[in-house]
Amino acid sequence: MSTSVTTTCRDLSELLIAAQTACRLLFQECFKAGIKNIFITETYRSQERQKYLYAQGRTRPGQIVTWTLSSNHSSRLAWDVAVSPPKSLYDVTTLNRIGAIARKLGITWGGDWVGSIDRPHFEVKSSWKIPKGYKLEGQVIVPSNSKLQVQLIVADKKEGNKVTNTNWNPGSPAMKTETENYIAQAIKDGIIQSSHLKDLQNGNMTTDRLLGLHMTIQQRRNNKK
């Protein structure tokens, strides 16, 4: 991970486990509510970067972007989100919908703050737990750019002692396209072989294999950092 104060970290794995889980649960519930056009813009933020951002609009040119020198980004417990085109980057209607979901999950939303409202901001305490009635239902793909959409990959269910290993059904053409783009980029980066994309396009991709591919891609990308 870069230590430059001008570089934004969007890596979910840089957050504490409680925040990683909370973020994934939030994106899962957004997905289920039909909010798929959102992505992470920042996770961990070093104290040096926090000071750098705080100086903007004060001792450095530009608009004020933060109101504090003490942020839970530096504590690895906060993350920021944005909205993909064609909507505006910080579309208020979308962020308000996400905020309403966050409240139900016990996640603090910056849109509820008095005075210094920060709608793109979400955070939890290190003691946060998944609230009763909720669970992570599968692999949640949390995008870190506006080119991908939120995805929820649910593993095949067991019938007695037998595993039903069905082919992956994306549920919508948009999800299929985004998944193909995700795998195509991994192929371009030299992480996986092109045969995986062909199998996906030909309907020969099972959900457990797709889940394994995603985990492999994420692990190898993290190893390259």
C-alpha positions as CSV (number, residue, x, y, z in Angstrom):
1,M,0.0,0.0,0.0
2,S,1.3,3.4,-0.9
3,T,2.2,5.8,1.9
4,S,1.9,9.0,-0.2
5,V,-0.4,11.6,1.4
6,T,-1.9,12.3,-2.0
7,T,-2.9,8.6,-2.7
8,T,-6.3,7.4,-1.8
9,C,-6.5,3.8,-0.3
10,R,-9.6,1.9,-1.5
11,D,-8.6,-1.5,-0.2
12,L,-11.2,-3.0,2.1
13,S,-8.7,-5.3,3.6
14,E,-6.9,-2.3,5.2
15,L,-9.8,-1.9,7.6
16,L,-10.3,-3.7,10.9
17,I,-12.3,-6.9,10.6
18,A,-15.4,-5.3,12.2
19,A,-15.4,-2.5,9.6
20,Q,-14.7,-4.9,6.7
21,T,-17.7,-7.0,7.8
22,A,-19.9,-4.0,8.3
23,C,-19.0,-2.6,4.9
24,R,-19.7,-5.9,3.2
25,L,-23.1,-6.2,5.0
26,L,-24.0,-2.6,4.0
27,F,-23.2,-3.3,0.4
28,Q,-25.1,-6.6,0.5
29,E,-28.2,-4.9,1.8
30,C,-27.8,-2.1,-0.7
31,F,-27.6,-4.7,-3.5
32,K,-30.8,-6.4,-2.2
33,A,-32.5,-3.0,-2.2
34,G,-31.5,-2.4,-5.8
35,I,-28.7,0.0,-5.1
36,K,-25.8,-1.5,-7.1
37,N,-24.3,1.7,-8.7
38,I,-22.1,2.6,-5.7
39,F,-18.4,2.1,-4.9
40,I,-15.7,2.7,-2.3
41,T,-13.6,5.9,-2.6
42,E,-11.5,5.6,0.5
43,T,-10.9,3.2,3.4
44,Y,-7.8,3.5,5.5
45,R,-6.2,7.0,5.8
46,S,-2.9,7.6,7.5
47,Q,-2.6,10.4,10.0
48,E,-0.2,12.1,7.7
49,R,-2.8,12.1,4.9
50,Q,-5.4,13.3,7.4
51,K,-3.2,16.3,8.2
52,Y,-2.6,16.9,4.5
53,L,-6.4,16.9,3.8
54,Y,-7.1,19.1,6.8
55,A,-4.7,21.7,5.5
56,Q,-6.7,22.0,2.3
57,G,-8.8,25.2,2.4
58,R,-6.8,26.4,5.4
59,T,-3.0,26.6,4.9
60,R,-3.2,25.0,1.4
61,P,-5.3,26.1,-1.6
62,G,-8.6,24.4,-2.3
63,Q,-12.0,23.7,-0.7
64,I,-12.3,22.3,2.8
65,V,-12.7,18.6,2.6
66,T,-12.5,17.5,6.2
67,W,-13.4,19.1,9.5
68,T,-11.1,17.1,11.9
69,L,-7.6,16.0,12.5
70,S,-8.9,12.9,14.2
71,S,-10.7,10.6,11.8
72,N,-11.9,7.0,12.1
73,H,-10.3,6.5,8.7
74,S,-7.0,6.5,10.5
75,S,-8.4,4.1,13.0
76,R,-9.3,1.7,10.2
77,L,-12.9,1.8,11.1
78,A,-14.4,4.1,8.4
79,W,-15.0,4.1,4.7
80,D,-16.4,6.6,2.1
81,V,-18.7,5.8,-0.9
82,A,-19.7,7.5,-4.1
83,V,-22.3,6.9,-6.8
84,S,-21.6,5.8,-10.4
85,P,-22.6,7.7,-13.5
86,P,-25.0,8.8,-14.9
87,K,-25.9,10.0,-11.4
88,S,-23.7,12.6,-9.8
89,L,-20.8,11.4,-7.7
90,Y,-22.5,12.3,-4.4
91,D,-26.1,11.9,-5.4
92,V,-28.0,12.9,-2.3
93,T,-31.0,10.7,-2.9
94,T,-28.9,7.6,-3.3
95,L,-26.7,8.5,-0.3
96,N,-29.8,9.1,1.8
97,R,-31.1,5.6,0.9
98,I,-27.7,4.0,1.9
99,G,-27.8,6.0,5.1
100,A,-31.2,4.6,6.0
101,I,-30.0,1.1,5.5
102,A,-26.8,1.8,7.6
103,R,-29.0,2.9,10.5
104,K,-30.7,-0.5,10.6
105,L,-27.3,-2.2,10.7
106,G,-26.0,-0.1,13.5
107,I,-23.5,1.6,11.2
108,T,-22.8,5.3,11.9
109,W,-23.7,7.5,8.9
110,G,-22.1,10.9,8.4
111,G,-25.4,12.2,7.0
112,D,-26.8,12.0,10.5
113,W,-24.2,14.3,12.0
114,V,-25.2,17.7,13.2
115,G,-23.2,20.6,11.8
116,S,-20.6,18.9,9.7
117,I,-22.8,16.6,7.6
118,D,-20.7,14.0,5.6
119,R,-23.1,11.9,3.6
120,P,-20.5,9.7,1.8
121,H,-19.0,8.7,5.2
122,F,-19.7,5.5,7.2
123,E,-18.0,4.1,10.2
124,V,-18.4,1.6,13.1
125,K,-16.8,1.0,16.5
126,S,-14.3,-1.9,16.9
127,S,-16.9,-3.7,19.0
128,W,-19.6,-3.6,16.2
129,K,-21.3,-6.9,15.5
130,I,-23.8,-8.0,12.8
131,P,-27.2,-7.2,14.2
132,K,-29.8,-9.8,14.9
133,G,-31.8,-10.8,11.8
134,Y,-28.9,-10.1,9.4
135,K,-26.1,-12.2,8.0
136,L,-23.6,-12.2,5.1
137,E,-25.4,-14.4,2.6
138,G,-22.5,-15.0,0.3
139,Q,-19.5,-13.3,-1.3
140,V,-20.1,-9.6,-1.5
141,I,-18.1,-7.9,-4.2
142,V,-17.5,-4.3,-3.1
143,P,-16.4,-2.2,-6.1
144,S,-13.6,0.3,-5.7
145,N,-14.3,2.1,-9.0
146,S,-17.4,3.3,-10.9
147,K,-16.9,0.7,-13.7
148,L,-18.2,-2.2,-11.6
149,Q,-21.5,-2.7,-9.7
150,V,-22.1,-4.3,-6.4
151,Q,-22.5,-8.1,-6.6
152,L,-23.7,-10.8,-4.3
153,I,-22.5,-14.3,-5.1
154,V,-24.4,-17.0,-3.1
155,A,-22.9,-20.4,-2.8
156,D,-24.9,-23.5,-3.8
157,K,-27.1,-25.0,-1.2
158,K,-26.7,-28.5,0.3
159,E,-29.6,-30.9,0.0
160,G,-29.1,-33.4,2.9
161,N,-25.5,-34.7,2.4
162,K,-25.5,-33.8,-1.2
163,V,-24.2,-30.6,-2.7
164,T,-26.2,-29.2,-5.5
165,N,-23.6,-27.6,-7.8
166,T,-25.7,-25.7,-10.3
167,N,-24.4,-23.4,-13.0
168,W,-24.2,-19.7,-12.1
169,N,-27.3,-17.7,-12.9
170,P,-26.5,-13.9,-12.8
171,G,-30.1,-12.9,-12.4
172,S,-29.7,-9.9,-14.7
173,P,-27.9,-9.0,-17.9
174,A,-26.2,-6.1,-16.1
175,M,-24.7,-8.4,-13.4
176,K,-23.5,-10.8,-16.1
177,T,-21.8,-7.9,-18.0
178,E,-20.1,-6.6,-14.8
179,T,-18.9,-10.1,-13.9
180,E,-17.5,-10.6,-17.4
181,N,-15.7,-7.3,-17.2
182,Y,-14.3,-8.2,-13.8
183,I,-12.9,-11.5,-15.1
184,A,-11.7,-10.0,-18.3
185,Q,-9.7,-7.4,-16.4
186,A,-8.1,-10.2,-14.3
187,I,-7.1,-12.0,-17.5
188,K,-5.6,-8.8,-18.9
189,D,-3.7,-8.4,-15.6
190,G,-2.3,-11.9,-16.1
191,I,-3.9,-13.2,-12.9
192,I,-6.1,-16.0,-14.4
193,Q,-6.4,-17.8,-17.8
194,S,-8.8,-16.7,-20.6
195,S,-10.6,-20.1,-20.4
196,H,-12.5,-18.9,-17.4
197,L,-14.2,-16.1,-19.3
198,K,-15.1,-18.5,-22.1
199,D,-16.7,-20.9,-19.6
200,L,-18.7,-18.0,-18.0
201,Q,-19.9,-16.8,-21.4
202,N,-20.9,-20.4,-22.5
203,G,-22.8,-21.0,-19.3
204,N,-20.3,-23.5,-17.9
205,M,-19.4,-21.6,-14.7
206,T,-20.7,-22.9,-11.4
207,T,-21.2,-20.5,-8.5
208,D,-18.6,-22.2,-6.3
209,R,-16.0,-21.9,-9.0
210,L,-16.9,-18.3,-9.6
211,L,-16.6,-17.6,-5.8
212,G,-13.2,-19.4,-5.9
213,L,-12.1,-17.3,-8.8
214,H,-13.0,-14.1,-7.1
215,M,-11.0,-15.1,-4.0
216,T,-8.0,-16.1,-6.1
217,I,-8.1,-12.8,-8.0
218,Q,-8.3,-10.7,-4.8
219,Q,-5.5,-12.7,-3.1
220,R,-3.1,-12.3,-6.1
221,R,-3.8,-8.6,-6.4
222,N,-3.1,-8.1,-2.7
223,N,0.2,-10.0,-3.1
224,K,1.2,-7.7,-5.9
225,K,0.9,-4.6,-3.7
